[in-house]
Amino acid sequence: MNSLTIGLDTAKSVFHAVEKNSRGRVLSKAKLTRAKLFTYFANKPPCTVALEACGASHYWCRVISAYGHKAVMIAPQYVASHRKGNKNDFNDANAIADVAQRDDIRTVPYKSIEQQDIQLLHRVRERLVRQRTALGNQTRGLLSEYGIVLRQGVAHLRKELPFILEESNNELTELARRQFFLLHEELLVLDEKVKQADNEIQRVALSHPISQRLMTMSGVGPIISTILLVALGKGEHFRNGRHFSAWCGLVPKQHSTGDKARLLGISKRGNTYIRTQLINGARSALRNASNKNDQVSRWAASLAERIGFNKACVALANKMARFAWAMVHNGQDYQLKP
């Protein structure tokens, strides 16, 4: 691996590359089509290739690594702060190369094909759940215009809507009944699609050894274990468990000055979906903590009494993220301490 660093600004069809030596001097620039990009990296000696974390960047990192190069992804906010001059493709590539040569910039881990597949399942399921929630909210709002008020939750809507359509004493007209019938059918279709996505995620969770190990932790099921598998990989990108929990946005935000430490609420950095799932898992574990006698359950139950249930859920989610990193990185099973 030589000292050459290539900053690559990616797009769908046209790519811009800037080559720099170890002193930061620009050696060459190249404008490449998608077809020529493969030949370009095949003819280069092993070097560091940096990309901005954006669409298809995981794919290009895998392709570049296959040619023997070291591929790194840079977060967009770091690239924007290092750009010199106006925004254009070559200036972006130059800024990417500048950031890649710094030692204090954290890079974004790129995903393997297996991780990409699992993330695909979660992205599809997340969209389906979001569509189902939107459909339920719209249906409930439209029903309220006819004087029909339902309790919150898709389950209540799914259960009560057929009886509402059959009832003749409400203000629903024939036209309205037909439309609400179609909305109910659409809801059932989305339910079936969400169920199929859940079954696929469960199949993956039960077939992967790391996911099986993670599911031995209280509050972790197929959804959380598989999304942690996507985020952690083998755990080598994170220094320790606290680093991973900070990456998930589960540690306090710091605003200190004058040698006075001041901690605020959680930072909420990183992936919102992962953080949400961890907190939901912690919520489930905390509900059952009073029935268990291990060290973590006693700590969580005691914390909930002191600071409240919701804050304790976030604290437990933070601890779960640290446990998950240790289990993946060290290959250890979840061990309950009495």
N, C-alpha and C positions, 0 to 999 in steps of 0.2 A: 504494500500500500504506500504510494508516494504522497507528497505534500500537496498535490493538485486538488483544488476544490472547485466543483462545478455547481453553479446555481441554476436551477431549471425552473422556468416559468411555464406551467402546463396550461393547456387548453384542449379543445376537442380536436382541432385539425392542425394548428400551427403552434410550435413550441420554440421558446427562446432560451438559449444557454449562454452563460458567461463563465469563462474559466479564469481562475485566479491562483497565483502561487501562494506560498506560505507567508509572504510579506504583504499580501493583499493587493498585489499588482495585477491588473487585468491582462491576461495573455491573449485571449481571443474571444470573439463573440460569434454565435451561429444562430441562424433562423432555420428551423427544421420542420419538415412535414411529419405526420404520424408514421409514415412508412420508413422515412430516413432515420428516425430516432433510434430504431433498433440497431441499424448499422453503425450509427454514431457511437453508441455505448459499447458495441461489440469490438470496435477498433481502438478503444481507449484502454490504457493500462489501468489496473485497479486504483481507484481514487475515491474521494468522498463526494457524493452527489446529494445535494440538498433540494428539497421541494417544499412548497407551501402546503400546509394541510388544508385540502379542499377536495372537490369532487374528483374521484378516480385516483387520488394520490396514493391510496393503499395499493392499488393495482400496479401503478408505476414503480413504487418502492419494491414490490416483489419482482417485477421484471428486471429492474436495475440490479438488485441483489443477485439475481440469477447469472448476471454477467461478471460477477466477482467484485462489484463495487460495494462500498458502504453507503447505504441509502438512509437518509435522515429526513424527518418531517419537522417543519418549523411552524409554530402557531402564527396565524396571520397578524396578530397584534404586534409581534416582534418585528415582522417584516416591514410593516407600515412605519414604525418608528425609526427604521434604519434607511428608508428610501431617501435618496438624494435627488433633488430636482423634481420635475413633473412626473406624474404617474404614466409610465408606459411599460411595455413588456420587458425591454432590456434593463430599465431601471429597477423593475421588480426582481428580475433574475440576479442583478448585481447586489441588491439588498439581501436576497436570500443567501447568496454566497458569503456576504459580510457576516450575517448572523451565524451561519454554520461554523465560521472560524473562531467564534467566541467560545470561551470555556464555561461561562456562567449562564448560558441559555439552556433551558430545559427543552428537550425535543419531544415530539409526539410519537409514541410507539405505533408502528404500522401492524396491521392484522394479517394473520395467515388466512388461507382459503377456508379452513375450518372455522375460525373465528368470524370470518365474513359471512359464512352460511348461517351461523347461529344468530348473528346480529340481524341478518335479513329476516329471520323468523320473528324476532322481537319488533323490528320496524313495522312489519306487516300487521302484527297483532296490535301494536300500539295505535296504528291508524284505524283499524277496525273498531277498537274500543272507543276511540275518539268519535268516530262516525256514529256508533250506537248511542253514545251519550248525547250527541247533538240531536239525533233523531228523537230520543226520548224527551229532551227538553222542548223541542219544537212541538211534539205531539201534546205534551202536558200543557204548554202555553196556549195552543189552539183550542184544547178542550175547555180551558178556563174561560174562553170567550163565550162558551155556551153554558156557563154556570156549573161546569163539572170540574171539581178540584180533586186531584189525586195526591197521595203521599209521594215524597221524593223516593227516587230509586227506580231503576229499570225493572226490577223484579215486581214491584207493585203495578207498574204500567202493564207489564206482560200478563199479569194475572187478572187485572180488573178490566182491561179494555174490551175483551170479548163480551163480558156481561153488560158493559155500557152500550155496546152496539146492539145488543139484543133487547135492551130496555126500551119501552115505548113511551115512558112518562117524561123523558128529558126533551130538550129543545133541539136535538139533532135532526136535521132534515135528511131526506134520502140522499141528496148530493153529499152532505157532510159525512153520512155513514159510509158511503162508498169510498171517500177519501181516507177516512180513518181506518177502514178495513185494509186499504192498500198500505197505509203506514204500519199497521200491525203485521202484515205479511213481510214488509221490508225489515221490520225489527226481528222477526223470526229467522230470516235469511242471514242477518248479521250475527245473530246468536249462534247459528250453525257454523259460520265462518270462524268466529272467535273460538268455538269449541274445537274445530279442526286445528287451528293454530296452537291451542293449548295442548292438544294430544301430540302434535309434532314436537313441541318443546319438551314435553314429558318424555317422549321416546328418546330424544337426544340426551336429556339429563340422566336417564337410567342406563344409557349405553356408554357414558364417558366416566372413567375412573375418578377424575378430579371433581366432576360435578357430583358424583355419588358421595365423595368424601365431604364436600361442602354441605350436602343435605343432612349430614349427621348433626349439624349445628342447629340449635333451637331457633325457629323463626325463618329458616331457609328451606324453600321448596324448589321445584323445578325451574320456575321463572327466575328467582334470585340466583340460584346456583349457575344457571347457564349464562346470565348476563355478567356475573362475576368472572366466569370463564373467559368471556369476550374481553372484559376490561383488564384482567390480570395476565392472561396468557400463562406463562410459567413464573410470573412474579419478578423476573430479573430486571425489569425497567424501574422498579421502585426500590429505594434503599431499605425501607423498613415499613412496618405496618402503619406508622403515623404518616409517612409520606403518601401512602395510598389513601388513607382517610382524608388527608388534606386535598388530594387530587379529586376526591369525590365531593369536596365542599362541606365536610362534616366537622371541621374544626373551627374554633372561634376566629373571627376576623380581628386583626390587631390594629389599633390606632394609637401608638405610643409616641410621646414627645417629652423632652425635658427629663429624660431618665425615669419617666413614670409610665409603667405598663398599664395599658387600658385595653381590655378585651371586650368585644361586642358580641353580637349573635354569630351564628355560623356563617362562613364566607359564601356559601352557595355557589362556589366555583365548580367547573367541570360539568359532567353530564348530569342533567336534571333527572333523566329517567332512572339511572343507576341509584342516585341518591333517594329518589322517591320510593323505589322498590326496597331499598335497605331499611328505610324508616317504616314502611308498611310491614316488613318482616319483623322489625323490632317491636312494633305495636302488637303484633300477634304473640310474640314471645313474652312481652311484658304482661299481657292479659293472663297468661298461664304461669307467671313467675311465682305467684303466691302458693301454687300447688306443688312447687319443687323445692328442694332443699340444698341444691348445689350453690357454690360460691357466687357465680354470676347472677343467678336468679335472686338470691338473697340481697345482693348489692343493688340490683335493678328495682326490686320491690321497695327497698329502703329509700332509694333515690326518688322514686315516684311519690312517696309520702312526704319527702322534704321539699321538692321543687315542683311537683305536679306531674301528671301523666305524660303530657305532650313533650315537655323538656326531657323527661327521662327516656322517652322513645328515641329522641335524637342522640342522647348520650349512649344508649345501648346500640344504636345503629353505628355510631363511631367505633365502639368496641367490636362489633361484628365485622366491620371492615378490616380492622387490625387482625382479628382472628383469621379471617379469610386469607389475607396475605400470608400469614405464617403457615397456614395449612397448605397453601399452594406452593410457596417458595421452599419450604422445608420438607414437603411430602409427609406431613404429620396428620394423624387423625384428630378429630375434635376430642379433647380430654376434659371431662368435667371434674373439677376439684370439689371435694366435699366440704 
